[in-house]
Amino acid sequence: MKPIIHHVSPTAGIEKGEVIISCENFDTSDFRQCRVLFGEIEGRIVSASPGRVIVAVPKVSDAFEHPETLCLEANSERSDPVHFAVGFLVTDQVHPVTNPAYDPESGNIYVTYSGSRGQKVPCSIYSISPLGEKSEFLHDIMNATAIAFDREGTMFVTSRYDGAVYRVSPFKEAEPFAQDLGVATGLAFDRQGTMYVGDRTGVIYRINEIGEAKPFVELEPSVSAYHLAFGPDDHLYVTGPTASSNEVIYRISPEGVVEEFFSGLGRPQGLAFDTDGNLYVAASWRGRRGILRITPGGEATVFVAGKTLVGLAFDEAGNMILATTEGEIYRLPMGIRGYLLEYWE
């Protein structure tokens, strides 16, 4: 009898991310004959019953053959395919600890090789071309952490090693822009172009156009990094993993009023907005890890399956650019317009 798929959650993922399929007629009497196919690529079945299947997303390394459907097969009977987007591996052997950064002027993705505390690495920041070619971009920053562009297209980078923000010239020269920022991690600009930096020991700094920093708000210290993003409502959203298993996303008004926007997360990290005001965050929620989408009204769904995701960004083609703790960068076609792309236009 032909299997029938009723629901898939989520409907996008990268390698090793776990997907739950609600179905019927999936004959598991001979497990050797059971398959879940992403296009024609087989995923590893984690568990299966006639009405429910959990499967791990397979590895896809070819941008031109990334699957767009999922189906069940048992005893040579296939279900009708349903939509599923699989992210493909762009590059690896990097070390991001926050979001990658997308530069709309060049179309390049920028990602750090951050290294362990005090580690001098051969290359601080790599650039990845639209064709997926990785090249060394910057070598001079110890423990490069967050990358962001201002509205003039200038790159800024935080260093958690020396508590500074560096401004990068068109000639790839890094010069200190702001200093004495503690363990400087997250970095974001508001609509007016004012810079904000998160010191993971507990302070968010506001920094003016000449690099003068003043404390903006104080939060609970993070065990790894603060991650910052501005939403279309002009509020600053912040995550910072702590020792708690019930963590929050903070929402901070332009006046510095702090409130909890969403709670119940495990190790929330990089975050980004789309133009509709939906917030996407790398986190665990209700026992599942991936990219969570949270509407402006606070309704949450697991949107992308991925076990080791640490950050994300959107490019102009509507792709989600995903970074993992294992040093991998994926491109996931989603047709989503990122808020930052509109922000600086």
DRENDO-1510 file (C-alpha; in Angstrom, 1 decimal, always signed):
<recs>
REC; n; res; u; v; w
REC; 1; MET; +0.0; +0.0; +0.0 .
REC; 2; LYS; +1.3; +3.5; -0.9 .
REC; 3; PRO; +2.6; +5.6; +2.0 .
REC; 4; ILE; +0.8; +8.9; +2.6 .
REC; 5; ILE; +2.6; +11.9; +4.1 .
REC; 6; HIS; +0.4; +14.2; +6.2 .
REC; 7; HIS; +2.8; +16.6; +7.7 .
REC; 8; VAL; +6.6; +17.4; +7.8 .
REC; 9; SER; +8.3; +19.4; +10.5 .
REC; 10; PRO; +10.2; +21.4; +9.6 .
REC; 11; THR; +10.2; +21.7; +5.8 .
REC; 12; ALA; +13.8; +22.7; +5.5 .
REC; 13; GLY; +17.1; +21.5; +6.9 .
REC; 14; ILE; +20.8; +20.8; +6.6 .
REC; 15; GLU; +22.9; +17.7; +7.1 .
REC; 16; LYS; +22.2; +15.8; +10.4 .
REC; 17; GLY; +19.2; +18.0; +11.2 .
REC; 18; GLU; +16.2; +15.8; +12.3 .
REC; 19; VAL; +12.9; +15.9; +10.6 .
REC; 20; ILE; +9.6; +14.5; +11.9 .
REC; 21; ILE; +7.2; +13.1; +9.3 .
REC; 22; SER; +3.6; +12.3; +10.2 .
REC; 23; CYS; +2.2; +9.7; +7.8 .
REC; 24; GLU; +0.2; +6.6; +7.3 .
REC; 25; ASN; +0.7; +3.2; +5.6 .
REC; 26; PHE; +4.5; +3.3; +6.0 .
REC; 27; ASP; +5.1; -0.4; +6.2 .
REC; 28; THR; +7.9; -1.0; +8.6 .
REC; 29; SER; +7.6; -4.8; +8.7 .
REC; 30; ASP; +10.8; -5.1; +6.8 .
REC; 31; PHE; +13.0; -2.2; +7.8 .
REC; 32; ARG; +15.5; -2.9; +5.1 .
REC; 33; GLN; +12.9; -1.9; +2.6 .
REC; 34; CYS; +12.1; +1.4; +4.2 .
REC; 35; ARG; +13.6; +4.6; +2.9 .
REC; 36; VAL; +13.2; +8.4; +3.2 .
REC; 37; LEU; +14.3; +10.1; +0.0 .
REC; 38; PHE; +15.3; +13.8; -0.3 .
REC; 39; GLY; +15.1; +14.0; -4.1 .
REC; 40; GLU; +16.9; +10.8; -4.8 .
REC; 41; ILE; +19.3; +11.1; -1.9 .
REC; 42; GLU; +18.5; +8.7; +1.0 .
REC; 43; GLY; +18.4; +10.1; +4.6 .
REC; 44; ARG; +19.2; +8.1; +7.7 .
REC; 45; ILE; +16.1; +6.9; +9.4 .
REC; 46; VAL; +16.4; +7.6; +13.2 .
REC; 47; SER; +13.1; +5.9; +14.1 .
REC; 48; ALA; +10.0; +4.7; +12.2 .
REC; 49; SER; +6.5; +3.4; +12.7 .
REC; 50; PRO; +3.6; +3.2; +10.3 .
REC; 51; GLY; +2.4; +6.7; +11.4 .
REC; 52; ARG; +5.6; +8.6; +12.3 .
REC; 53; VAL; +9.2; +8.8; +11.0 .
REC; 54; ILE; +12.2; +10.7; +12.3 .
REC; 55; VAL; +14.9; +11.1; +9.7 .
REC; 56; ALA; +18.3; +12.9; +9.5 .
REC; 57; VAL; +18.8; +15.2; +6.6 .
REC; 58; PRO; +21.6; +13.9; +4.2 .
REC; 59; LYS; +24.7; +15.7; +3.1 .
REC; 60; VAL; +24.4; +17.7; -0.1 .
REC; 61; SER; +27.4; +19.3; -1.6 .
REC; 62; ASP; +26.2; +20.2; -5.1 .
REC; 63; ALA; +24.5; +23.6; -5.6 .
REC; 64; PHE; +22.9; +22.4; -8.8 .
REC; 65; GLU; +21.4; +19.1; -7.4 .
REC; 66; HIS; +20.0; +20.2; -4.0 .
REC; 67; PRO; +16.8; +18.3; -3.3 .
REC; 68; GLU; +13.5; +20.2; -3.2 .
REC; 69; THR; +11.2; +17.3; -2.3 .
REC; 70; LEU; +10.9; +14.5; +0.3 .
REC; 71; CYS; +9.1; +11.2; +0.0 .
REC; 72; LEU; +8.7; +7.9; +1.8 .
REC; 73; GLU; +9.3; +4.5; +0.2 .
REC; 74; ALA; +8.5; +1.1; +1.7 .
REC; 75; ASN; +8.5; -2.2; -0.3 .
REC; 76; SER; +9.0; -0.2; -3.5 .
REC; 77; GLU; +5.9; +1.8; -2.9 .
REC; 78; ARG; +6.5; +5.5; -2.8 .
REC; 79; SER; +4.4; +8.3; -1.4 .
REC; 80; ASP; +3.7; +11.5; -3.3 .
REC; 81; PRO; +6.5; +13.9; -2.8 .
REC; 82; VAL; +6.1; +17.0; -0.6 .
REC; 83; HIS; +8.2; +20.1; -0.5 .
REC; 84; PHE; +11.4; +20.1; +1.5 .
REC; 85; ALA; +14.4; +22.4; +1.0 .
REC; 86; VAL; +17.9; +21.0; +1.7 .
REC; 87; GLY; +20.8; +23.3; +2.3 .
REC; 88; PHE; +24.0; +22.5; +0.5 .
REC; 89; LEU; +27.5; +22.8; +1.9 .
REC; 90; VAL; +29.3; +25.8; +0.5 .
REC; 91; THR; +32.6; +25.5; +2.5 .
REC; 92; ASP; +34.0; +24.1; +5.7 .
REC; 93; GLN; +37.2; +24.5; +7.9 .
REC; 94; VAL; +36.1; +27.9; +9.2 .
REC; 95; HIS; +35.3; +28.7; +12.9 .
REC; 96; PRO; +32.3; +31.0; +13.2 .
REC; 97; VAL; +31.0; +31.8; +16.7 .
REC; 98; THR; +28.3; +34.2; +15.6 .
REC; 99; ASN; +26.4; +35.1; +12.4 .
REC; 100; PRO; +28.2; +35.1; +9.0 .
REC; 101; ALA; +27.9; +38.5; +7.3 .
REC; 102; TYR; +26.6; +39.1; +3.8 .
REC; 103; ASP; +27.9; +42.1; +1.7 .
REC; 104; PRO; +25.3; +43.1; -0.9 .
REC; 105; GLU; +27.8; +45.2; -2.8 .
REC; 106; SER; +30.1; +42.2; -3.6 .
REC; 107; GLY; +27.7; +39.3; -3.0 .
REC; 108; ASN; +30.4; +37.8; -0.8 .
REC; 109; ILE; +29.8; +36.0; +2.5 .
REC; 110; TYR; +32.3; +36.7; +5.3 .
REC; 111; VAL; +33.0; +34.4; +8.2 .
REC; 112; THR; +35.5; +34.2; +10.9 .
REC; 113; TYR; +38.0; +31.7; +11.9 .
REC; 114; SER; +37.8; +32.7; +15.5 .
REC; 115; GLY; +40.0; +30.2; +17.3 .
REC; 116; SER; +40.2; +29.4; +21.0 .
REC; 117; ARG; +40.9; +32.2; +23.4 .
REC; 118; GLY; +44.3; +33.8; +22.7 .
REC; 119; GLN; +44.9; +31.5; +19.7 .
REC; 120; LYS; +46.8; +33.1; +16.8 .
REC; 121; VAL; +45.3; +31.6; +13.6 .
REC; 122; PRO; +46.6; +31.9; +10.1 .
REC; 123; CYS; +43.5; +33.8; +8.8 .
REC; 124; SER; +41.0; +35.8; +10.9 .
REC; 125; ILE; +38.3; +36.2; +8.3 .
REC; 126; TYR; +37.5; +34.4; +5.1 .
REC; 127; SER; +35.4; +35.6; +2.1 .
REC; 128; ILE; +33.2; +33.3; +0.2 .
REC; 129; SER; +32.2; +34.3; -3.3 .
REC; 130; PRO; +28.8; +33.8; -4.9 .
REC; 131; LEU; +30.3; +30.8; -6.6 .
REC; 132; GLY; +31.4; +29.3; -3.3 .
REC; 133; GLU; +35.1; +30.0; -3.6 .
REC; 134; LYS; +36.7; +30.6; -0.2 .
REC; 135; SER; +39.7; +32.9; +0.1 .
REC; 136; GLU; +41.6; +34.5; +2.9 .
REC; 137; PHE; +40.5; +38.1; +3.5 .
REC; 138; LEU; +42.0; +39.4; +6.8 .
REC; 139; HIS; +44.8; +38.1; +9.0 .
REC; 140; ASP; +45.4; +40.7; +11.7 .
REC; 141; ILE; +42.6; +40.3; +14.3 .
REC; 142; MET; +43.0; +37.9; +17.3 .
REC; 143; ASN; +39.8; +36.0; +18.1 .
REC; 144; ALA; +37.7; +37.8; +15.5 .
REC; 145; THR; +34.1; +37.3; +16.7 .
REC; 146; ALA; +31.3; +39.3; +15.1 .
REC; 147; ILE; +31.2; +41.0; +11.7 .
REC; 148; ALA; +28.8; +43.8; +10.6 .
REC; 149; PHE; +28.7; +46.4; +7.8 .
REC; 150; ASP; +27.6; +50.0; +8.4 .
REC; 151; ARG; +25.3; +51.7; +5.8 .
REC; 152; GLU; +28.4; +52.9; +3.9 .
REC; 153; GLY; +29.5; +49.3; +3.4 .
REC; 154; THR; +32.4; +49.5; +5.8 .
REC; 155; MET; +33.2; +46.3; +7.6 .
REC; 156; PHE; +33.6; +46.3; +11.4 .
REC; 157; VAL; +34.8; +43.3; +13.5 .
REC; 158; THR; +34.8; +42.6; +17.2 .
REC; 159; SER; +37.6; +40.8; +19.0 .
REC; 160; ARG; +36.8; +39.0; +22.2 .
REC; 161; TYR; +40.5; +38.8; +22.9 .
REC; 162; ASP; +41.3; +42.5; +23.3 .
REC; 163; GLY; +37.9; +43.9; +23.8 .
REC; 164; ALA; +38.0; +46.1; +20.7 .
REC; 165; VAL; +36.1; +46.8; +17.5 .
REC; 166; TYR; +38.1; +47.1; +14.4 .
REC; 167; ARG; +37.3; +49.0; +11.2 .
REC; 168; VAL; +38.4; +47.4; +8.0 .
REC; 169; SER; +39.5; +49.6; +5.1 .
REC; 170; PRO; +39.0; +48.8; +1.4 .
REC; 171; PHE; +42.7; +47.8; +1.4 .
REC; 172; LYS; +42.0; +45.1; +4.0 .
REC; 173; GLU; +43.7; +47.0; +6.8 .
REC; 174; ALA; +42.2; +46.7; +10.3 .
REC; 175; GLU; +42.5; +49.6; +12.7 .
REC; 176; PRO; +41.0; +49.9; +16.2 .
REC; 177; PHE; +37.8; +51.9; +16.2 .
REC; 178; ALA; +36.5; +51.4; +19.8 .
REC; 179; GLN; +38.4; +49.8; +22.7 .
REC; 180; ASP; +38.0; +48.7; +26.4 .
REC; 181; LEU; +34.7; +46.8; +25.7 .
REC; 182; GLY; +35.4; +43.8; +27.9 .
REC; 183; VAL; +34.9; +40.5; +26.1 .
REC; 184; ALA; +33.5; +42.1; +22.9 .
REC; 185; THR; +31.3; +39.7; +21.0 .
REC; 186; GLY; +28.0; +40.7; +19.3 .
REC; 187; LEU; +27.8; +43.7; +16.9 .
REC; 188; ALA; +24.9; +45.6; +15.3 .
REC; 189; PHE; +23.9; +49.0; +13.9 .
REC; 190; ASP; +20.6; +50.7; +14.5 .
REC; 191; ARG; +18.7; +52.6; +11.8 .
REC; 192; GLN; +20.6; +55.8; +12.4 .
REC; 193; GLY; +23.9; +54.0; +12.0 .
REC; 194; THR; +24.8; +53.9; +15.7 .
REC; 195; MET; +26.9; +50.9; +16.7 .
REC; 196; TYR; +26.1; +48.5; +19.6 .
REC; 197; VAL; +28.5; +45.9; +21.0 .
REC; 198; GLY; +27.8; +43.2; +23.5 .
REC; 199; ASP; +30.4; +42.5; +26.2 .
REC; 200; ARG; +29.7; +39.0; +27.3 .
REC; 201; THR; +30.4; +39.8; +30.9 .
REC; 202; GLY; +27.1; +41.7; +31.0 .
REC; 203; VAL; +27.1; +45.1; +29.3 .
REC; 204; ILE; +25.7; +46.3; +25.9 .
REC; 205; TYR; +27.7; +49.3; +24.8 .
REC; 206; ARG; +26.4; +52.1; +22.5 .
REC; 207; ILE; +29.2; +53.6; +20.4 .
REC; 208; ASN; +29.1; +56.9; +18.5 .
REC; 209; GLU; +30.6; +57.7; +15.2 .
REC; 210; ILE; +34.1; +58.5; +16.6 .
REC; 211; GLY; +34.3; +55.3; +18.6 .
REC; 212; GLU; +33.4; +56.6; +22.1 .
REC; 213; ALA; +31.5; +53.9; +24.0 .
REC; 214; LYS; +29.0; +54.3; +26.8 .
REC; 215; PRO; +27.1; +51.5; +28.6 .
REC; 216; PHE; +23.6; +51.2; +27.2 .
REC; 217; VAL; +22.1; +48.3; +29.3 .
REC; 218; GLU; +23.3; +45.6; +31.6 .
REC; 219; LEU; +22.2; +41.9; +31.2 .
REC; 220; GLU; +23.1; +38.6; +32.8 .
REC; 221; PRO; +26.7; +37.5; +31.7 .
REC; 222; SER; +26.9; +35.0; +28.9 .
REC; 223; VAL; +29.0; +31.8; +28.9 .
REC; 224; SER; +29.9; +32.2; +25.3 .
REC; 225; ALA; +28.8; +35.4; +23.4 .
REC; 226; TYR; +26.1; +38.0; +23.0 .
REC; 227; HIS; +24.4; +38.0; +19.6 .
REC; 228; LEU; +22.7; +41.3; +18.5 .
REC; 229; ALA; +20.2; +42.2; +15.8 .
REC; 230; PHE; +17.9; +45.1; +15.2 .
REC; 231; GLY; +14.3; +44.5; +14.1 .
REC; 232; PRO; +12.0; +46.6; +12.0 .
REC; 233; ASP; +10.5; +47.9; +15.2 .
REC; 234; ASP; +13.8; +49.7; +15.9 .
REC; 235; HIS; +14.3; +47.5; +19.1 .
REC; 236; LEU; +17.5; +45.7; +19.8 .
REC; 237; TYR; +17.2; +41.9; +20.2 .
REC; 238; VAL; +19.8; +40.0; +22.2 .
REC; 239; THR; +20.7; +36.4; +22.9 .
REC; 240; GLY; +23.5; +35.3; +25.2 .
REC; 241; PRO; +23.7; +31.6; +26.4 .
REC; 242; THR; +24.0; +31.2; +30.1 .
REC; 243; ALA; +24.1; +28.2; +32.4 .
REC; 244; SER; +20.3; +28.0; +32.3 .
REC; 245; SER; +18.3; +25.6; +30.3 .
REC; 246; ASN; +15.4; +28.1; +30.0 .
REC; 247; GLU; +16.9; +31.0; +28.2 .
REC; 248; VAL; +15.4; +34.2; +26.7 .
REC; 249; ILE; +15.6; +36.6; +23.8 .
REC; 250; TYR; +15.8; +40.1; +25.2 .
REC; 251; ARG; +14.0; +43.0; +23.5 .
REC; 252; ILE; +15.5; +46.4; +24.3 .
REC; 253; SER; +13.8; +49.7; +23.4 .
REC; 254; PRO; +15.8; +52.7; +21.9 .
REC; 255; GLU; +15.5; +54.2; +25.4 .
REC; 256; GLY; +17.2; +51.2; +27.0 .
REC; 257; VAL; +14.1; +49.5; +28.5 .
REC; 258; VAL; +14.8; +45.7; +28.7 .
REC; 259; GLU; +12.0; +43.1; +28.4 .
REC; 260; GLU; +11.8; +39.4; +27.7 .
REC; 261; PHE; +10.6; +38.8; +24.1 .
REC; 262; PHE; +10.6; +35.0; +24.1 .
REC; 263; SER; +11.6; +32.4; +26.7 .
REC; 264; GLY; +12.1; +28.6; +27.0 .
REC; 265; LEU; +15.1; +28.3; +24.7 .
REC; 266; GLY; +18.2; +26.2; +25.0 .
REC; 267; ARG; +21.5; +27.9; +24.1 .
REC; 268; PRO; +20.1; +30.7; +21.8 .
REC; 269; GLN; +22.8; +32.2; +19.6 .
REC; 270; GLY; +22.8; +34.0; +16.2 .
REC; 271; LEU; +19.7; +35.8; +15.1 .
REC; 272; ALA; +18.3; +37.8; +12.1 .
REC; 273; PHE; +15.1; +39.3; +10.9 .
REC; 274; ASP; +13.2; +39.2; +7.6 .
REC; 275; THR; +11.3; +42.2; +6.2 .
REC; 276; ASP; +8.0; +41.0; +7.7 .
REC; 277; GLY; +9.4; +41.3; +11.2 .
REC; 278; ASN; +9.9; +37.5; +11.8 .
REC; 279; LEU; +12.9; +36.7; +14.0 .
REC; 280; TYR; +15.0; +33.7; +13.2 .
REC; 281; VAL; +17.3; +32.4; +15.9 .
REC; 282; ALA; +19.7; +29.4; +16.2 .
REC; 283; ALA; +18.5; +27.6; +19.3 .
REC; 284; SER; +17.0; +24.5; +20.9 .
REC; 285; TRP; +13.3; +24.5; +21.6 .
REC; 286; ARG; +11.2; +21.8; +23.1 .
REC; 287; GLY; +14.0; +19.3; +22.6 .
REC; 288; ARG; +14.7; +20.2; +19.0 .
REC; 289; ARG; +17.7; +22.1; +17.6 .
REC; 290; GLY; +17.7; +24.3; +14.5 .
REC; 291; ILE; +16.6; +27.7; +13.3 .
REC; 292; LEU; +13.5; +28.8; +15.2 .
REC; 293; ARG; +11.1; +31.4; +13.5 .
REC; 294; ILE; +9.3; +33.7; +15.9 .
REC; 295; THR; +6.6; +36.0; +14.6 .
REC; 296; PRO; +6.2; +39.6; +15.8 .
REC; 297; GLY; +3.4; +38.2; +18.0 .
REC; 298; GLY; +5.6; +35.7; +19.6 .
REC; 299; GLU; +4.4; +32.5; +17.9 .
REC; 300; ALA; +7.3; +30.1; +17.4 .
REC; 301; THR; +8.0; +27.2; +15.0 .
REC; 302; VAL; +11.1; +25.1; +14.3 .
REC; 303; PHE; +11.8; +26.4; +10.8 .
REC; 304; VAL; +15.1; +24.7; +9.8 .
REC; 305; ALA; +16.5; +21.4; +11.1 .
REC; 306; GLY; +20.1; +21.5; +12.1 .
REC; 307; LYS; +21.9; +20.1; +15.1 .
REC; 308; THR; +25.0; +22.4; +15.4 .
REC; 309; LEU; +23.8; +25.8; +14.0 .
REC; 310; VAL; +25.3; +28.9; +15.5 .
REC; 311; GLY; +24.3; +31.7; +13.2 .
REC; 312; LEU; +22.6; +32.8; +10.0 .
REC; 313; ALA; +22.3; +35.6; +7.5 .
REC; 314; PHE; +20.2; +36.2; +4.3 .
REC; 315; ASP; +21.6; +37.0; +0.9 .
REC; 316; GLU; +19.9; +39.0; -1.9 .
REC; 317; ALA; +18.7; +35.8; -3.7 .
REC; 318; GLY; +16.6; +34.9; -0.7 .
REC; 319; ASN; +19.0; +32.2; +0.5 .
REC; 320; MET; +19.6; +31.6; +4.2 .
REC; 321; ILE; +23.3; +31.4; +4.9 .
REC; 322; LEU; +23.9; +29.1; +7.9 .
REC; 323; ALA; +27.0; +28.6; +10.0 .
REC; 324; THR; +27.6; +25.6; +12.3 .
REC; 325; THR; +29.9; +25.0; +15.3 .
REC; 326; GLU; +31.6; +22.4; +13.2 .
REC; 327; GLY; +33.0; +25.1; +10.9 .
REC; 328; GLU; +30.6; +24.6; +8.0 .
REC; 329; ILE; +28.7; +27.2; +5.9 .
REC; 330; TYR; +25.5; +26.1; +4.1 .
REC; 331; ARG; +23.3; +27.9; +1.6 .
REC; 332; LEU; +19.6; +27.1; +1.9 .
REC; 333; PRO; +17.2; +28.4; -0.8 .
REC; 334; MET; +14.2; +29.8; +1.1 .
REC; 335; GLY; +13.0; +32.9; -0.9 .
REC; 336; ILE; +13.2; +35.1; +2.2 .
REC; 337; ARG; +14.1; +38.8; +2.1 .
REC; 338; GLY; +16.4; +39.7; +5.0 .
REC; 339; TYR; +15.6; +42.9; +6.9 .
REC; 340; LEU; +19.3; +44.1; +6.8 .
REC; 341; LEU; +19.2; +44.2; +3.0 .
REC; 342; GLU; +16.4; +46.7; +3.1 .
REC; 343; TYR; +17.7; +48.4; +6.2 .
REC; 344; TRP; +20.6; +50.2; +4.5 .
REC; 345; GLU; +18.9; +50.9; +1.1 .
</recs>
